[in-house]
Amino acid sequence: MYPRQKIFTMGSNAIAGELDFDTAVRDPSDPVQIDRGYDYRDGLHFNDSGYLAMAWAVDLEILRRP
């Protein structure tokens, strides 16, 4: 996450939480790139597998009401 956005999200009371999709879809050998298996071949957008990886990264427990 870029430092400016991280400061905003971590320091804001307007946001109840965050989901870290970066860890789910980044290339382990080059963390600033999308994993080739999740890339739509443009280095910017996700393919179906990328969106599925993002969905599986969500812990559904955090969406439950207290």
mmCIF file of the N, C-alpha and C atoms, coordinates in Angstrom:
data_MODEL
# 
_entry.id   MODEL 
# 
loop_
_atom_site.group_PDB 
_atom_site.id 
_atom_site.type_symbol 
_atom_site.label_atom_id 
_atom_site.label_alt_id 
_atom_site.label_comp_id 
_atom_site.label_asym_id 
_atom_site.label_entity_id 
_atom_site.label_seq_id 
_atom_site.pdbx_PDB_ins_code 
_atom_site.Cartn_x 
_atom_site.Cartn_y 
_atom_site.Cartn_z 
_atom_site.occupancy 
_atom_site.B_iso_or_equiv 
_atom_site.pdbx_formal_charge 
_atom_site.auth_seq_id 
_atom_site.auth_comp_id 
_atom_site.auth_asym_id 
_atom_site.auth_atom_id 
_atom_site.pdbx_PDB_model_num 
ATOM 1   N N  . MET A 1 1  ? 0.846   -1.172  0.000   1.00 0.00 ? 1  MET A N  1 
ATOM 2   C CA . MET A 1 1  ? 0.000   0.000   0.000   1.00 0.00 ? 1  MET A CA 1 
ATOM 3   C C  . MET A 1 1  ? 0.892   1.235   0.000   1.00 0.00 ? 1  MET A C  1 
ATOM 4   N N  . TYR A 1 2  ? 0.486   2.224   -0.749  1.00 0.00 ? 2  TYR A N  1 
ATOM 5   C CA . TYR A 1 2  ? 1.256   3.457   -0.805  1.00 0.00 ? 2  TYR A CA 1 
ATOM 6   C C  . TYR A 1 2  ? 1.184   4.176   0.540   1.00 0.00 ? 2  TYR A C  1 
ATOM 7   N N  . PRO A 1 3  ? 2.264   4.818   0.972   1.00 0.00 ? 3  PRO A N  1 
ATOM 8   C CA . PRO A 1 3  ? 2.307   5.454   2.298   1.00 0.00 ? 3  PRO A CA 1 
ATOM 9   C C  . PRO A 1 3  ? 1.166   6.427   2.552   1.00 0.00 ? 3  PRO A C  1 
ATOM 10  N N  . ARG A 1 4  ? 0.809   7.255   1.556   1.00 0.00 ? 4  ARG A N  1 
ATOM 11  C CA . ARG A 1 4  ? -0.257  8.240   1.763   1.00 0.00 ? 4  ARG A CA 1 
ATOM 12  C C  . ARG A 1 4  ? -1.586  7.550   2.064   1.00 0.00 ? 4  ARG A C  1 
ATOM 13  N N  . GLN A 1 5  ? -1.938  6.526   1.300   1.00 0.00 ? 5  GLN A N  1 
ATOM 14  C CA . GLN A 1 5  ? -3.185  5.819   1.522   1.00 0.00 ? 5  GLN A CA 1 
ATOM 15  C C  . GLN A 1 5  ? -3.147  5.055   2.837   1.00 0.00 ? 5  GLN A C  1 
ATOM 16  N N  . LYS A 1 6  ? -1.991  4.499   3.169   1.00 0.00 ? 6  LYS A N  1 
ATOM 17  C CA . LYS A 1 6  ? -1.871  3.753   4.420   1.00 0.00 ? 6  LYS A CA 1 
ATOM 18  C C  . LYS A 1 6  ? -2.097  4.679   5.609   1.00 0.00 ? 6  LYS A C  1 
ATOM 19  N N  . ILE A 1 7  ? -1.530  5.867   5.563   1.00 0.00 ? 7  ILE A N  1 
ATOM 20  C CA . ILE A 1 7  ? -1.726  6.829   6.649   1.00 0.00 ? 7  ILE A CA 1 
ATOM 21  C C  . ILE A 1 7  ? -3.195  7.192   6.746   1.00 0.00 ? 7  ILE A C  1 
ATOM 22  N N  . PHE A 1 8  ? -3.855  7.428   5.611   1.00 0.00 ? 8  PHE A N  1 
ATOM 23  C CA . PHE A 1 8  ? -5.263  7.788   5.633   1.00 0.00 ? 8  PHE A CA 1 
ATOM 24  C C  . PHE A 1 8  ? -6.116  6.665   6.209   1.00 0.00 ? 8  PHE A C  1 
ATOM 25  N N  . THR A 1 9  ? -5.929  5.451   5.718   1.00 0.00 ? 9  THR A N  1 
ATOM 26  C CA . THR A 1 9  ? -6.786  4.357   6.170   1.00 0.00 ? 9  THR A CA 1 
ATOM 27  C C  . THR A 1 9  ? -6.504  3.965   7.606   1.00 0.00 ? 9  THR A C  1 
ATOM 28  N N  . MET A 1 10 ? -5.250  3.974   8.001   1.00 0.00 ? 10 MET A N  1 
ATOM 29  C CA . MET A 1 10 ? -4.908  3.571   9.362   1.00 0.00 ? 10 MET A CA 1 
ATOM 30  C C  . MET A 1 10 ? -5.259  4.654   10.375  1.00 0.00 ? 10 MET A C  1 
ATOM 31  N N  . GLY A 1 11 ? -5.267  5.916   9.958   1.00 0.00 ? 11 GLY A N  1 
ATOM 32  C CA . GLY A 1 11 ? -5.491  7.006   10.902  1.00 0.00 ? 11 GLY A CA 1 
ATOM 33  C C  . GLY A 1 11 ? -6.885  7.582   10.855  1.00 0.00 ? 11 GLY A C  1 
ATOM 34  N N  . SER A 1 12 ? -7.777  6.970   10.114  1.00 0.00 ? 12 SER A N  1 
ATOM 35  C CA . SER A 1 12 ? -9.118  7.518   9.950   1.00 0.00 ? 12 SER A CA 1 
ATOM 36  C C  . SER A 1 12 ? -10.133 6.758   10.792  1.00 0.00 ? 12 SER A C  1 
ATOM 37  N N  . ASN A 1 13 ? -11.000 7.515   11.460  1.00 0.00 ? 13 ASN A N  1 
ATOM 38  C CA . ASN A 1 13 ? -12.096 6.891   12.208  1.00 0.00 ? 13 ASN A CA 1 
ATOM 39  C C  . ASN A 1 13 ? -13.270 6.571   11.293  1.00 0.00 ? 13 ASN A C  1 
ATOM 40  N N  . ALA A 1 14 ? -13.225 7.070   10.055  1.00 0.00 ? 14 ALA A N  1 
ATOM 41  C CA . ALA A 1 14 ? -14.313 6.845   9.110   1.00 0.00 ? 14 ALA A CA 1 
ATOM 42  C C  . ALA A 1 14 ? -14.283 5.436   8.536   1.00 0.00 ? 14 ALA A C  1 
ATOM 43  N N  . ILE A 1 15 ? -13.183 4.750   8.702   1.00 0.00 ? 15 ILE A N  1 
ATOM 44  C CA . ILE A 1 15 ? -13.037 3.412   8.135   1.00 0.00 ? 15 ILE A CA 1 
ATOM 45  C C  . ILE A 1 15 ? -12.993 2.392   9.263   1.00 0.00 ? 15 ILE A C  1 
ATOM 46  N N  . ALA A 1 16 ? -13.917 1.434   9.206   1.00 0.00 ? 16 ALA A N  1 
ATOM 47  C CA . ALA A 1 16 ? -14.011 0.437   10.279  1.00 0.00 ? 16 ALA A CA 1 
ATOM 48  C C  . ALA A 1 16 ? -12.952 -0.644  10.163  1.00 0.00 ? 16 ALA A C  1 
ATOM 49  N N  . GLY A 1 17 ? -12.425 -0.849  8.990   1.00 0.00 ? 17 GLY A N  1 
ATOM 50  C CA . GLY A 1 17 ? -11.430 -1.897  8.787   1.00 0.00 ? 17 GLY A CA 1 
ATOM 51  C C  . GLY A 1 17 ? -10.887 -1.830  7.382   1.00 0.00 ? 17 GLY A C  1 
ATOM 52  N N  . GLU A 1 18 ? -10.057 -2.778  7.058   1.00 0.00 ? 18 GLU A N  1 
ATOM 53  C CA . GLU A 1 18 ? -9.501  -2.808  5.711   1.00 0.00 ? 18 GLU A CA 1 
ATOM 54  C C  . GLU A 1 18 ? -9.282  -4.244  5.277   1.00 0.00 ? 18 GLU A C  1 
ATOM 55  N N  . LEU A 1 19 ? -9.293  -4.454  3.988   1.00 0.00 ? 19 LEU A N  1 
ATOM 56  C CA . LEU A 1 19 ? -9.016  -5.760  3.405   1.00 0.00 ? 19 LEU A CA 1 
ATOM 57  C C  . LEU A 1 19 ? -7.726  -5.638  2.613   1.00 0.00 ? 19 LEU A C  1 
ATOM 58  N N  . ASP A 1 20 ? -6.816  -6.557  2.823   1.00 0.00 ? 20 ASP A N  1 
ATOM 59  C CA . ASP A 1 20 ? -5.521  -6.500  2.157   1.00 0.00 ? 20 ASP A CA 1 
ATOM 60  C C  . ASP A 1 20 ? -5.522  -7.430  0.948   1.00 0.00 ? 20 ASP A C  1 
ATOM 61  N N  . PHE A 1 21 ? -5.972  -6.905  -0.192  1.00 0.00 ? 21 PHE A N  1 
ATOM 62  C CA . PHE A 1 21 ? -5.990  -7.695  -1.413  1.00 0.00 ? 21 PHE A CA 1 
ATOM 63  C C  . PHE A 1 21 ? -4.604  -7.786  -2.033  1.00 0.00 ? 21 PHE A C  1 
ATOM 64  N N  . ASP A 1 22 ? -3.741  -6.856  -1.689  1.00 0.00 ? 22 ASP A N  1 
ATOM 65  C CA . ASP A 1 22 ? -2.394  -6.848  -2.251  1.00 0.00 ? 22 ASP A CA 1 
ATOM 66  C C  . ASP A 1 22 ? -1.684  -8.165  -1.988  1.00 0.00 ? 22 ASP A C  1 
ATOM 67  N N  . THR A 1 23 ? -1.750  -8.650  -0.770  1.00 0.00 ? 23 THR A N  1 
ATOM 68  C CA . THR A 1 23 ? -1.062  -9.904  -0.439  1.00 0.00 ? 23 THR A CA 1 
ATOM 69  C C  . THR A 1 23 ? -1.661  -11.086 -1.188  1.00 0.00 ? 23 THR A C  1 
ATOM 70  N N  . ALA A 1 24 ? -2.926  -11.009 -1.524  1.00 0.00 ? 24 ALA A N  1 
ATOM 71  C CA . ALA A 1 24 ? -3.585  -12.123 -2.208  1.00 0.00 ? 24 ALA A CA 1 
ATOM 72  C C  . ALA A 1 24 ? -3.191  -12.233 -3.679  1.00 0.00 ? 24 ALA A C  1 
ATOM 73  N N  . VAL A 1 25 ? -2.851  -11.121 -4.312  1.00 0.00 ? 25 VAL A N  1 
ATOM 74  C CA . VAL A 1 25 ? -2.663  -11.144 -5.765  1.00 0.00 ? 25 VAL A CA 1 
ATOM 75  C C  . VAL A 1 25 ? -1.280  -10.704 -6.241  1.00 0.00 ? 25 VAL A C  1 
ATOM 76  N N  . ARG A 1 26 ? -0.402  -10.317 -5.344  1.00 0.00 ? 26 ARG A N  1 
ATOM 77  C CA . ARG A 1 26 ? 0.916   -9.839  -5.803  1.00 0.00 ? 26 ARG A CA 1 
ATOM 78  C C  . ARG A 1 26 ? 1.839   -10.997 -6.157  1.00 0.00 ? 26 ARG A C  1 
ATOM 79  N N  . ASP A 1 27 ? 2.795   -10.692 -6.982  1.00 0.00 ? 27 ASP A N  1 
ATOM 80  C CA . ASP A 1 27 ? 3.800   -11.664 -7.403  1.00 0.00 ? 27 ASP A CA 1 
ATOM 81  C C  . ASP A 1 27 ? 4.837   -11.793 -6.287  1.00 0.00 ? 27 ASP A C  1 
ATOM 82  N N  . PRO A 1 28 ? 5.001   -12.981 -5.693  1.00 0.00 ? 28 PRO A N  1 
ATOM 83  C CA . PRO A 1 28 ? 5.945   -13.126 -4.584  1.00 0.00 ? 28 PRO A CA 1 
ATOM 84  C C  . PRO A 1 28 ? 7.390   -12.800 -4.968  1.00 0.00 ? 28 PRO A C  1 
ATOM 85  N N  . SER A 1 29 ? 7.746   -12.985 -6.231  1.00 0.00 ? 29 SER A N  1 
ATOM 86  C CA . SER A 1 29 ? 9.119   -12.687 -6.641  1.00 0.00 ? 29 SER A CA 1 
ATOM 87  C C  . SER A 1 29 ? 9.310   -11.214 -7.014  1.00 0.00 ? 29 SER A C  1 
ATOM 88  N N  . ASP A 1 30 ? 8.206   -10.496 -7.225  1.00 0.00 ? 30 ASP A N  1 
ATOM 89  C CA . ASP A 1 30 ? 8.254   -9.064  -7.537  1.00 0.00 ? 30 ASP A CA 1 
ATOM 90  C C  . ASP A 1 30 ? 7.010   -8.414  -6.942  1.00 0.00 ? 30 ASP A C  1 
ATOM 91  N N  . PRO A 1 31 ? 7.044   -8.087  -5.649  1.00 0.00 ? 31 PRO A N  1 
ATOM 92  C CA . PRO A 1 31 ? 5.850   -7.657  -4.916  1.00 0.00 ? 31 PRO A CA 1 
ATOM 93  C C  . PRO A 1 31 ? 5.133   -6.411  -5.437  1.00 0.00 ? 31 PRO A C  1 
ATOM 94  N N  . VAL A 1 32 ? 5.735   -5.659  -6.330  1.00 0.00 ? 32 VAL A N  1 
ATOM 95  C CA . VAL A 1 32 ? 5.026   -4.498  -6.876  1.00 0.00 ? 32 VAL A CA 1 
ATOM 96  C C  . VAL A 1 32 ? 4.236   -4.857  -8.134  1.00 0.00 ? 32 VAL A C  1 
ATOM 97  N N  . GLN A 1 33 ? 4.282   -6.125  -8.537  1.00 0.00 ? 33 GLN A N  1 
ATOM 98  C CA . GLN A 1 33 ? 3.573   -6.583  -9.730  1.00 0.00 ? 33 GLN A CA 1 
ATOM 99  C C  . GLN A 1 33 ? 2.453   -7.547  -9.348  1.00 0.00 ? 33 GLN A C  1 
ATOM 100 N N  . ILE A 1 34 ? 1.443   -7.617  -10.207 1.00 0.00 ? 34 ILE A N  1 
ATOM 101 C CA . ILE A 1 34 ? 0.385   -8.610  -10.050 1.00 0.00 ? 34 ILE A CA 1 
ATOM 102 C C  . ILE A 1 34 ? 0.968   -9.972  -10.426 1.00 0.00 ? 34 ILE A C  1 
ATOM 103 N N  . ASP A 1 35 ? 0.636   -10.996 -9.654  1.00 0.00 ? 35 ASP A N  1 
ATOM 104 C CA . ASP A 1 35 ? 1.060   -12.358 -9.986  1.00 0.00 ? 35 ASP A CA 1 
ATOM 105 C C  . ASP A 1 35 ? 0.582   -12.679 -11.405 1.00 0.00 ? 35 ASP A C  1 
ATOM 106 N N  . ARG A 1 36 ? 1.444   -13.273 -12.205 1.00 0.00 ? 36 ARG A N  1 
ATOM 107 C CA . ARG A 1 36 ? 1.105   -13.560 -13.607 1.00 0.00 ? 36 ARG A CA 1 
ATOM 108 C C  . ARG A 1 36 ? -0.142  -14.415 -13.739 1.00 0.00 ? 36 ARG A C  1 
ATOM 109 N N  . GLY A 1 37 ? -0.414  -15.260 -12.766 1.00 0.00 ? 37 GLY A N  1 
ATOM 110 C CA . GLY A 1 37 ? -1.608  -16.093 -12.813 1.00 0.00 ? 37 GLY A CA 1 
ATOM 111 C C  . GLY A 1 37 ? -2.893  -15.317 -12.587 1.00 0.00 ? 37 GLY A C  1 
ATOM 112 N N  . TYR A 1 38 ? -2.774  -14.094 -12.097 1.00 0.00 ? 38 TYR A N  1 
ATOM 113 C CA . TYR A 1 38 ? -3.943  -13.257 -11.802 1.00 0.00 ? 38 TYR A CA 1 
ATOM 114 C C  . TYR A 1 38 ? -4.037  -12.032 -12.708 1.00 0.00 ? 38 TYR A C  1 
ATOM 115 N N  . ASP A 1 39 ? -3.085  -11.872 -13.592 1.00 0.00 ? 39 ASP A N  1 
ATOM 116 C CA . ASP A 1 39 ? -2.986  -10.692 -14.447 1.00 0.00 ? 39 ASP A CA 1 
ATOM 117 C C  . ASP A 1 39 ? -3.798  -10.887 -15.728 1.00 0.00 ? 39 ASP A C  1 
ATOM 118 N N  . TYR A 1 40 ? -4.516  -9.853  -16.132 1.00 0.00 ? 40 TYR A N  1 
ATOM 119 C CA . TYR A 1 40 ? -5.297  -9.888  -17.371 1.00 0.00 ? 40 TYR A CA 1 
ATOM 120 C C  . TYR A 1 40 ? -4.423  -9.582  -18.591 1.00 0.00 ? 40 TYR A C  1 
ATOM 121 N N  . ARG A 1 41 ? -3.129  -9.700  -18.450 1.00 0.00 ? 41 ARG A N  1 
ATOM 122 C CA . ARG A 1 41 ? -2.131  -9.498  -19.496 1.00 0.00 ? 41 ARG A CA 1 
ATOM 123 C C  . ARG A 1 41 ? -1.834  -8.031  -19.784 1.00 0.00 ? 41 ARG A C  1 
ATOM 124 N N  . ASP A 1 42 ? -2.240  -7.139  -18.865 1.00 0.00 ? 42 ASP A N  1 
ATOM 125 C CA . ASP A 1 42 ? -1.889  -5.735  -19.071 1.00 0.00 ? 42 ASP A CA 1 
ATOM 126 C C  . ASP A 1 42 ? -1.124  -5.154  -17.883 1.00 0.00 ? 42 ASP A C  1 
ATOM 127 N N  . GLY A 1 43 ? -0.877  -5.985  -16.860 1.00 0.00 ? 43 GLY A N  1 
ATOM 128 C CA . GLY A 1 43 ? -0.134  -5.523  -15.697 1.00 0.00 ? 43 GLY A CA 1 
ATOM 129 C C  . GLY A 1 43 ? -0.910  -4.585  -14.800 1.00 0.00 ? 43 GLY A C  1 
ATOM 130 N N  . LEU A 1 44 ? -2.204  -4.429  -15.071 1.00 0.00 ? 44 LEU A N  1 
ATOM 131 C CA . LEU A 1 44 ? -3.006  -3.468  -14.325 1.00 0.00 ? 44 LEU A CA 1 
ATOM 132 C C  . LEU A 1 44 ? -4.317  -4.056  -13.815 1.00 0.00 ? 44 LEU A C  1 
ATOM 133 N N  . HIS A 1 45 ? -4.933  -4.910  -14.608 1.00 0.00 ? 45 HIS A N  1 
ATOM 134 C CA . HIS A 1 45 ? -6.240  -5.466  -14.257 1.00 0.00 ? 45 HIS A CA 1 
ATOM 135 C C  . HIS A 1 45 ? -6.118  -6.948  -13.927 1.00 0.00 ? 45 HIS A C  1 
ATOM 136 N N  . PHE A 1 46 ? -7.102  -7.447  -13.181 1.00 0.00 ? 46 PHE A N  1 
ATOM 137 C CA . PHE A 1 46 ? -7.117  -8.849  -12.773 1.00 0.00 ? 46 PHE A CA 1 
ATOM 138 C C  . PHE A 1 46 ? -7.943  -9.680  -13.743 1.00 0.00 ? 46 PHE A C  1 
ATOM 139 N N  . ASN A 1 47 ? -7.568  -10.944 -13.873 1.00 0.00 ? 47 ASN A N  1 
ATOM 140 C CA . ASN A 1 47 ? -8.392  -11.888 -14.623 1.00 0.00 ? 47 ASN A CA 1 
ATOM 141 C C  . ASN A 1 47 ? -9.362  -12.547 -13.635 1.00 0.00 ? 47 ASN A C  1 
ATOM 142 N N  . ASP A 1 48 ? -10.134 -13.513 -14.094 1.00 0.00 ? 48 ASP A N  1 
ATOM 143 C CA . ASP A 1 48 ? -11.109 -14.164 -13.216 1.00 0.00 ? 48 ASP A CA 1 
ATOM 144 C C  . ASP A 1 48 ? -10.443 -14.817 -12.010 1.00 0.00 ? 48 ASP A C  1 
ATOM 145 N N  . SER A 1 49 ? -9.287  -15.424 -12.218 1.00 0.00 ? 49 SER A N  1 
ATOM 146 C CA . SER A 1 49 ? -8.574  -16.063 -11.105 1.00 0.00 ? 49 SER A CA 1 
ATOM 147 C C  . SER A 1 49 ? -8.124  -15.034 -10.075 1.00 0.00 ? 49 SER A C  1 
ATOM 148 N N  . GLY A 1 50 ? -7.752  -13.854 -10.536 1.00 0.00 ? 50 GLY A N  1 
ATOM 149 C CA . GLY A 1 50 ? -7.353  -12.786 -9.621  1.00 0.00 ? 50 GLY A CA 1 
ATOM 150 C C  . GLY A 1 50 ? -8.509  -12.340 -8.744  1.00 0.00 ? 50 GLY A C  1 
ATOM 151 N N  . TYR A 1 51 ? -9.681  -12.174 -9.358  1.00 0.00 ? 51 TYR A N  1 
ATOM 152 C CA . TYR A 1 51 ? -10.853 -11.786 -8.566  1.00 0.00 ? 51 TYR A CA 1 
ATOM 153 C C  . TYR A 1 51 ? -11.254 -12.895 -7.597  1.00 0.00 ? 51 TYR A C  1 
ATOM 154 N N  . LEU A 1 52 ? -11.095 -14.132 -8.011  1.00 0.00 ? 52 LEU A N  1 
ATOM 155 C CA . LEU A 1 52 ? -11.388 -15.249 -7.116  1.00 0.00 ? 52 LEU A CA 1 
ATOM 156 C C  . LEU A 1 52 ? -10.415 -15.257 -5.936  1.00 0.00 ? 52 LEU A C  1 
ATOM 157 N N  . ALA A 1 53 ? -9.141  -15.010 -6.191  1.00 0.00 ? 53 ALA A N  1 
ATOM 158 C CA . ALA A 1 53 ? -8.149  -14.941 -5.109  1.00 0.00 ? 53 ALA A CA 1 
ATOM 159 C C  . ALA A 1 53 ? -8.495  -13.819 -4.138  1.00 0.00 ? 53 ALA A C  1 
ATOM 160 N N  . MET A 1 54 ? -8.975  -12.696 -4.658  1.00 0.00 ? 54 MET A N  1 
ATOM 161 C CA . MET A 1 54 ? -9.378  -11.592 -3.788  1.00 0.00 ? 54 MET A CA 1 
ATOM 162 C C  . MET A 1 54 ? -10.581 -11.996 -2.939  1.00 0.00 ? 54 MET A C  1 
ATOM 163 N N  . ALA A 1 55 ? -11.531 -12.691 -3.544  1.00 0.00 ? 55 ALA A N  1 
ATOM 164 C CA . ALA A 1 55 ? -12.710 -13.132 -2.793  1.00 0.00 ? 55 ALA A CA 1 
ATOM 165 C C  . ALA A 1 55 ? -12.324 -14.088 -1.674  1.00 0.00 ? 55 ALA A C  1 
ATOM 166 N N  . TRP A 1 56 ? -11.436 -15.025 -1.968  1.00 0.00 ? 56 TRP A N  1 
ATOM 167 C CA . TRP A 1 56 ? -11.003 -15.991 -0.951  1.00 0.00 ? 56 TRP A CA 1 
ATOM 168 C C  . TRP A 1 56 ? -10.173 -15.330 0.150   1.00 0.00 ? 56 TRP A C  1 
ATOM 169 N N  . ALA A 1 57 ? -9.628  -14.160 -0.116  1.00 0.00 ? 57 ALA A N  1 
ATOM 170 C CA . ALA A 1 57 ? -8.815  -13.463 0.888   1.00 0.00 ? 57 ALA A CA 1 
ATOM 171 C C  . ALA A 1 57 ? -9.661  -12.789 1.966   1.00 0.00 ? 57 ALA A C  1 
ATOM 172 N N  . VAL A 1 58 ? -10.970 -12.684 1.722   1.00 0.00 ? 58 VAL A N  1 
ATOM 173 C CA . VAL A 1 58 ? -11.849 -12.009 2.680   1.00 0.00 ? 58 VAL A CA 1 
ATOM 174 C C  . VAL A 1 58 ? -12.263 -12.978 3.781   1.00 0.00 ? 58 VAL A C  1 
ATOM 175 N N  . ASP A 1 59 ? -11.984 -12.596 5.007   1.00 0.00 ? 59 ASP A N  1 
ATOM 176 C CA . ASP A 1 59 ? -12.444 -13.360 6.166   1.00 0.00 ? 59 ASP A CA 1 
ATOM 177 C C  . ASP A 1 59 ? -13.888 -12.946 6.428   1.00 0.00 ? 59 ASP A C  1 
ATOM 178 N N  . LEU A 1 60 ? -14.835 -13.815 6.126   1.00 0.00 ? 60 LEU A N  1 
ATOM 179 C CA . LEU A 1 60 ? -16.250 -13.463 6.241   1.00 0.00 ? 60 LEU A CA 1 
ATOM 180 C C  . LEU A 1 60 ? -16.659 -13.111 7.666   1.00 0.00 ? 60 LEU A C  1 
ATOM 181 N N  . GLU A 1 61 ? -15.896 -13.548 8.627   1.00 0.00 ? 61 GLU A N  1 
ATOM 182 C CA . GLU A 1 61 ? -16.209 -13.250 10.026  1.00 0.00 ? 61 GLU A CA 1 
ATOM 183 C C  . GLU A 1 61 ? -16.193 -11.742 10.292  1.00 0.00 ? 61 GLU A C  1 
ATOM 184 N N  . ILE A 1 62 ? -15.344 -11.001 9.595   1.00 0.00 ? 62 ILE A N  1 
ATOM 185 C CA . ILE A 1 62 ? -15.286 -9.558  9.844   1.00 0.00 ? 62 ILE A CA 1 
ATOM 186 C C  . ILE A 1 62 ? -16.513 -8.826  9.307   1.00 0.00 ? 62 ILE A C  1 
ATOM 187 N N  . LEU A 1 63 ? -17.305 -9.493  8.477   1.00 0.00 ? 63 LEU A N  1 
ATOM 188 C CA . LEU A 1 63 ? -18.503 -8.875  7.924   1.00 0.00 ? 63 LEU A CA 1 
ATOM 189 C C  . LEU A 1 63 ? -19.737 -9.103  8.785   1.00 0.00 ? 63 LEU A C  1 
ATOM 190 N N  . ARG A 1 64 ? -19.620 -9.929  9.775   1.00 0.00 ? 64 ARG A N  1 
ATOM 191 C CA . ARG A 1 64 ? -20.763 -10.198 10.653  1.00 0.00 ? 64 ARG A CA 1 
ATOM 192 C C  . ARG A 1 64 ? -20.993 -9.020  11.588  1.00 0.00 ? 64 ARG A C  1 
ATOM 193 N N  . ARG A 1 65 ? -22.245 -8.788  11.888  1.00 0.00 ? 65 ARG A N  1 
ATOM 194 C CA . ARG A 1 65 ? -22.576 -7.715  12.836  1.00 0.00 ? 65 ARG A CA 1 
ATOM 195 C C  . ARG A 1 65 ? -22.175 -8.143  14.242  1.00 0.00 ? 65 ARG A C  1 
ATOM 196 N N  . PRO A 1 66 ? -21.731 -7.183  15.039  1.00 0.00 ? 66 PRO A N  1 
ATOM 197 C CA . PRO A 1 66 ? -21.328 -7.544  16.424  1.00 0.00 ? 66 PRO A CA 1 
ATOM 198 C C  . PRO A 1 66 ? -22.499 -7.980  17.274  1.00 0.00 ? 66 PRO A C  1 
# 
